[in-house]
């Protein structure tokens, strides 16, 4: 990569992006002076990992901002959007369980959630273990009886007019059957959210006042209920660790690191009690100091969240004023960013640091062999298949069908030896008559790589996930499937290595070679190829089963007069599958359909027998 002329680089704040030859973003950074920062990457004294990033890059571009705080915000959003391989970032949130309240629903529910955050949902945590959340939630439902059922279960009970067991044991207020008004239910939801946010003392006092008032009014049964609610609150509080004798809010970051990785422990303290705990391992794909690593973690933690009034760290950022300004901007109020020197917070930091050190030791024992095995497997695949470089991105394709019906294709992606599930794709085969796996594979590959050629011509900011080619194209099958894959690659004038992995003897077929390559069993290369091939097979079969089940429902219901698209959707919403529709009693069908239509459907599903229960 050639250094851009200094005169072309703005001498002001902004974010910059290094891209590879395909336009994919490799690294995003921010700078007070773009000219000085970008220019520093072309000096001689680069650290090893920085040198590797620059060597992999083909170009660099930048976006100018008005202030350095805006550059920080832009850097965070670009990292979250593109997930560059050379940027340090917290791992996917799916690793951490949160307690969530679905505020956007008509009757919000409380549930344990992982994964990408959804708009309209309020999150609390993360927590160390999912079972800890469920135990706390079970106690709180006595006081705040909000629903915890899925939307499908809620609709089934709403349609039947019968509440579930949780209503009868007083763990739900029964919104599905109209046992609670929207106003009272909203009070339960707000009370649960307030407790989880740390405002437990005022809630306990309010319940105690209600209990005493009921007792004075001689309403002893109501007073006993309030007593039980108060006991449940106190039990839930007992499960939260006391971090400070003062009723204060703060977050604490503790880091244990070596040259390659770091262990991060974050404690969220609200109203003096630990309300959330995060423990994770971070790959140090950048060469950073402890202070710079702290900056990366602050950016990831508060890029989309509001920080508390105090943030405690082991090492202050190099530019304390900038990061203090940024935290205050995120909070829209003052934030104290400091290293605790004495007292309770100092002792809590020491405890968190000890936990981070212990977690790091366990991780190194557990993960060292895994990381080395992945790197060794990729190098082994390179050697066995004669590739120019280790296949950092492998795409595997498979076809699923039964007698040529509901034929589908799957594409799964593995990057750096790990699944990249957000890049998985599935295809419904449209142009192949009957059962022809070779033609189906050709259609799927042609559609995938035609999309790549189209997206490659788009502006970089508008490209989708088809925009990057694989380092290795793997098909499930032997020489026939490989030849069809090569036909597509040649027709589209692409330079992509192709291989096929057959189930028989686990032989690897390569284009232009009469004999397959046999990788010895136990080799990391064979294990990795089997893993991605089997994942493609699983993904294709799952989609095929879904389409086949949908077709079976359609074929049965289409034979019943009076059932159109709307009623078909209502049946599937109520029962979920053809099997459950078939198992339903006639009276249950009557709850969804008019009486005569329900009678006809019951007769079709049961061979025209007597219809019991439909009047």
N, C-alpha and C positions, 0 to 999 in steps of 0.2 A: 504494500500500500504506500502510495506517495503522500508526502506531507503537503497539506493544502497551503497555498501562499498565506503568509501571516496577515497581509493587507486585507484578505477576504474574510478573515475571522473577526467578528465584532469584539471590541474591547469593553464588554459590559456583562452583566449577569445573564444567566440562561441555563438551559439544559442541552446536552450534546448526546448524540447516538452514534455508536460504531455499528456498521452493518456488514454482513458477509456478501459474497458475490450474488446471492439470490435476493438480497434486500432484507433478509431477516435481521432483526436487531440483536446484536451480541451483548451490548453493554450500554447502559444509560448512566450519565453522571450529571452533576450540577456544578456550577462554577460562579465565583464572584466576577472573574474575568475570563470569558471564553477563550480569548486569544492566548493568554498565558497557560490556561489549563490544558487546552487541546494541544498546544505546542509542546507541552511537557511529555506527551506520549511518544515523541519522536527523538527523545534524547537517548543517550547510550546507556545510561545507568538505570534501566527498567528492571523491576523485579520479575522473577521467572513467570508468574502467572499473568502479569500485565503484558509481558512480551508475547506470551502465547495468544492473548486476546488480540493484540495489534496485528500479529502475524495472520490470524484467522480473518481479520477485517479486510474489506475491499474499499470501504468509503466511510466518511464521517460527515454528519450534518448537525445542525444546531437550531435551537429555537430561542430567541431572545425574549427576556422578561424585563419588567420594569425594576424589580427588586430581587434581592437574593432569597427572600422568604418565598416569593412567587416561584423562583427557580426550584426551591425545595419541594413545593407542592406539585409542580410539573414533573419533577423527577419521580416522585412517588407514583403519580398516576400513570406515567409511562411504564414504570417497572411492573405495576399491577396489571396493566393491559397486555404487555408483550412478554413478561416473564423471561428476561434475557438470561442466557446460561452463565454469563460472567458476573452477574450481580448477586450480592448476598441478599437473601430474603428469608422471611419466616416460611416454614413449610405450610402446605395446604391446610386450611382450617378444619378439614375433615378429620384430622388427627385429634382434635380437641372437642369434647362434648360441651355444649352450652344448654342452658335452660332458656327456652324461647316462649314468647307470648305472641300469637299471631294477631296483632292489633287490626290488621286490614280486613279480617273476616267479620261477618255480622255478629257471630257469637265467638269471640276469641277463645282459643284453647291454649293450654300450657303443655309443652312437650319438650323432649330432649332432641336437639338437632346437632348435626355436624355438617360440614361442607360449606359451600358458598353461601354467603349471607343473602337473605331475600328482603326486598323492600317491603315495608309495611309490617315487619316483624321486629319485636324488641328482644334483645339478647342479654343474658346475664351469665357471667362466668368469664373465661372457661373454668371447668372443674377438673380435678385430677382424674376422677373416675365417673363413668356414667351411673354406676350404682349409687354413688353418693348423692347425685342429683335426685335420683328417683326416691331415695329414702327421705330426703328433705321435702320433696314435693308431696309425698304421701302424707307427711305430717301436716303440711300447710293446707292441704285440701280440706281438712276438717274445719279450718278457719275461713278459707277462701275457696268454696266449692265450685271452681270453674271446670269446664269439661276438659278431658284429656284424650277423648276418642278421636279417631281419624274422621275425615269428612264423610267417607263412605259409610262408616258405621253410624255416624250422626244421622245421615239421610235415611238409612234403613229404619232406625228407631223413630224418626220423625214420620216416615210413611206409615209405619205400623201403629203409631200412637202409644207404644209401650216403652218405658224407660229401661235402661240397662241396670245391671247389678250395682254399679257405682252410685246410682241415685238412691237405691234402697239402703245402702250402708252409709249414706250421707257423705259421700266423697264427690258428689256432683249435685248441682242445684236443679238439673232437669230442664235445660232450655229447649231440648228436642220435643218435649211434650207440654211446653207452656207453663211449667211450674214456677217460673221466676220471671219477673219483669225485666226489660232491657236496662232500666235505671239501676235496679238492685244488682243485676249481673255485672254492670259496669263498675259498681263499687267493689265487688269481689275482685275483678281484674285489676283495678287500680290499687287495691290493698295488697294483692300479691306482688305487683310490680314494686310498690313502695317498700315492702319488706325485703325483697331481693336486692333493692338498691341500698339497703343499710338503714332505712328509716323504721327500725323495728321497735324502738322504745315508745314512740308516740302511738303506734298501733296497739301495743300491749296495754298502754294506759287507757286508750279508748275502749278496748274490750273490757278491761277491769271496771271502768265507769259504768258500762252497760250492764255488767253482771251485778254491781251494787245497786243500780237503779231498779233492776228487775226484782232483786231480793227485797228491797224496801217496799215495792209494790205488791209483795207476796206472790209474785209470779215465779214460783220456785223451779218449775220445769224449764222455763226460759233462762233463769239464772244458772241452772245446771249446764245448759248448752253453752252459755258464755264461759262458764268455768272450764269446760272441756276444750273450747277454742283457745282459751288462754294457756292451758296446759300444753296444747299442741305447739303453740308459738314458743313457749319456753323450751320445749324439747328441741325444736328446730334451731333455736338460738344456741343451745348447748353444743350442737354439732359444729358451730362456727367457732374457729379458734380466736381467742382474744389476742390481738396484736398490740394494742395500746390502751392504756387506761383512760386516755382522752378520747372524746368522740370526734375523731378527725378522719379525713379521707386522704389517702396517698397511694401511689404505686411504687413498687421497689423492684429494681433490675439487678440481678446478680449474674456474673458471667465467669465461666471457667473455660480456658481455651488452650490450644496449641497452634502450630503453624497452619494446620489444615482445617480444623473444625472448632466449634465452640459450643458449650452447653449453656443454655439460657434458662434462668428461673425468674418468673415474674409473679409477684404477689400483689393482688388488688385488695386494699384495705379500705373498707367503707364503714364509717361510724365506729371505728376502733376495732372492727372484726374482719378477719380474712374472708372476703366474699368470692374470690376467684383465684385460681392458681394455674399457671402455665409453666410447663417444663418441656423444652424441646432442644434438638440438636440443629445447629446451623452450619451449613457448608461454607467455609471461607474461600469462595472462588475468587475473591479479590485479596490483594496484599494490603492489609489494613492493620493499624495499631489498635490497641484496646479502646482508645478514645474514639477512633473512627468507627470501630465496630459498635460502640455505644450509640453513635449517631445513626447508624443504619437501623438499629433496633428501635430507637425512638421514632424514626420515620415510619417504619413498618407498623408499630403499635398505635400511633396516633394519626396516621395518614387519613383514616376514615372514622376515627373515634375521638371523643372529647376527653382531653386529659383531666385528671383531678387537680386540686389546688397545689399539691406537692408531688414531685417526681424525684425519687432517690436513686442514685446510681453509684457505682464504685469508682468510676473515672469520669470527670467532666469532659464534655466535648471541647475540641481545640478552640472553637469560636463560640464561647459561652453566650455572648450577647445575641448572636444570630439565632441559636437554638432556643434561647429564652423568648425571643420575640416570636419565633414560629409557634412555640407551645401556647403563648398567650393569644396568638392569632387563632389557633385551633380552638381554644377554650373561650375566646372572647371575654377573658378576665385574666387576672394575674395568676402566674404559675411560678412556684419556687422550684428551681432545678439545682440540686445540691448533693454533696456527699455527706451522709450522716457521720458526725464526729463523736457523739457520746449518747448515753442513755439508751432508752428502749429501742429506738430506730437503729442505732449502731449494732445492738445485739441481734436485732432481727435481720440486719444485713449479713452479719456473720453466719447466722443460721442458714439463710438462703444461699450464701456462697458455699457453705459446707454441703448443702443439698445438691448444688450445681456440680461441685467437684465429684461427689459420689455418683451422680447420674452420668457424668462424663466418663468415669472409670468403667462403669457398667457398659456404656455404649461402645467404648473402644474394644472391650473384650468380645462383645456380641457382633459388632458391625465390621471389624477390620477384615475378617475373611470374606464377608459379603462384597465389600467394595473392591477388594483385590480380585475376587472371583469374576465380577462383572467386567473389570478392565481386562483381565486375562482372557475371558470368553470373547470379547470383542476383538482382541488381537489375534486370538486363535481363528475366529471366523475369517479375518483378513487373510491370514496365511493359507488356510485350507481352500478358500474360494479365489485366491489370487487377486484380492481387491487392492486398489491403490492406497487405501487408508482404512482404519477401523470404521465399521458401519455405525456411526453415531445415531443415525435415524434409519430404522428398519420398518418397512410397511409390509404387512402380510395380508393376503387375500384368500377368501374361501367362498364356495358356492354351496347352498343348501336347497334341496328340493325333494319332493316325493312324486315320482312319475310325471315330472314336468309341470307340476302345479305349484303355485305360490313360490316360484323360484326367486331367491334373493342372494345377494352377495354381501360380504363384509370386508371392511378394511380396518385393521388395527395397527397401532403405531407404538413402537418402542424407541425411546430416546435414551442414550447413555445406559442401555441395558435395563431400563425401567419403563413400565407402561405409561403412555401419555393418553389417558382416556378421553380427554377433551378433544383430541384429534381423531377419535374413532368415527367411522362413517358406515352407513349401511345403504344398500341399493336394492330397489325392486326391479328385477329384470323385466324389460318391457318388450324387446324386439325379437325374442327367441321363442319359436314354437316348439312345444314338446320338451322332452328331456335331452338337453345337449349341454353338458357341463363345460365343454371347451368353448362353444360359442357364447355361453353365459359369462365365462371368465373374460373372454375378449371384450364383450360389451361393457362389463364393469370397469375393466382397466382403461378402455377407451374413454369412458365418461370421466374417470378420475383424472387422467392426464390431459384430456382436453380442457377440463376445468383449470388444471395447473397452467396450461399455456395461456388461457384467457386471463387468469388472475395475475400472471407474471407481467402482463402488459399494463396492468392498472397502476395508478399511483401507489406508492408504498403504503401510505396511510389507509388506503381503501382495500388492501388485499385481505383475503380470508385465509382459512386454515388449509386450503388446497394449494396455497401459493408456493410451498417449499417441496422440492423433490426428495425422495429417499436416497440414502446412501446404498441401500440394498432393497430390491423388490423380491419378496418371497411369496411363492404361490404354493397352495396345498395340492400336490400332485407330482406326476413324473414328467417324462419328456414331452408328452402332448400338451400339458398345461404350460410348460416352459416355452414351447414353440409358439403358442398363442400369445403369451406375454411378450416374447421377442418381436412378434409380428406388430403388436401395438407400438412398442418402443421404436422400432424401425420406421413405421409409417409416420409417426409424429416427430421423427428425427431427434430422439432424446438419447442422452448418454447416461443410462442408468443400469447398473449391474443387476442381473436377473438370476434367480435360483429357485428350484422346486424341491420340496421335502416330501417324499413319498412315505406313507405309513409302513409299507412293506420293507422290512429291514432298515428303516430309517435312512434311506439312501438320499443323497443330495444330487440333484440333476442340474447340470450347467449347460448353457447353450453351446453348440458346436462340439460337444464331447459325447462320444458314443457310450462310454461307460460312466456310471454314476460314481460319485465320491462317497466312500464309506468312512464316516468319522467313528473312531473307536468309542464304544460305550463308556460312560464315565467322564468324557471330555466336556469341559465347560461350554465349548462351541456347540456341541450337539444338544446339550441341555437348554441353552438359550434359544436355539432354533426351534426345538420342540415346544418350548414354552410359548413363543409367539404364534407358532402354527396352531397349537391347541386353543389359544385365546381367540384366534380368528374363527376357528371351528365353532367354539362356544357362542361367539357373538352372532355368527350367521344362523345357527340353530335356534337361538333365542328369538331372533326376528322372524324366522320361518314359523315357529310355533305360534307367535302372536298373530301373524297373518292367517294361518290355517284356522286358528280358533275363531278369528273374526269372520272368516268365510263360512265356517260351519254354523255360526249363529245366524248369519245372513240367510244361508240356504234354508234353514228350518223356519225362521220367522217370516221369510218372504212367501211361504206357502199358506200363511194364515191371513185371510182377508180382514181388513180393519187395522193391521199393524203396518204403519209407515215408518219413515225415518225418525220422527219425533217419539213415537211410542217404543221403537226399537232402542233408542238411546235411553229412554226412561227405564226400560227393563234391565239394560246393562248397568245403568247407574244404581238400580235397586239391588240386583243380584250378582253382578260382576262377571258371570260366565254362563255358557249354555248348560253346563253341568248343574249349576245351582238353580237355574231356571227350571230344568227338568225335575230337580228334587223338590221344588217348591210345591206347597199345597195349593189347591184351587183358591182358597180364601186369600192366600198371599198374592196370587196373580190378580185377584179382584181388587187389591189395594192399589194396583198400578194401572189396570186396564178396565174399561167398561165391562159389565157383567157378561154380555154376549161374546165379546172378543176374548175375555179370559176363558170362557167355556170352550170356545173353538181351539184356543191355544193348548189348553189342558188336554183336549182330545187328540190333537196332533202329536203332542209330546208323549202321550201314553197309548198310542196305537188305536185311538178312537174308542177307548173304553169308557165306562161310566164316569161321569164327572161328579165328584163328591164335594159337597160344601158350597157349590155355586147355585144360588136360588134364582 
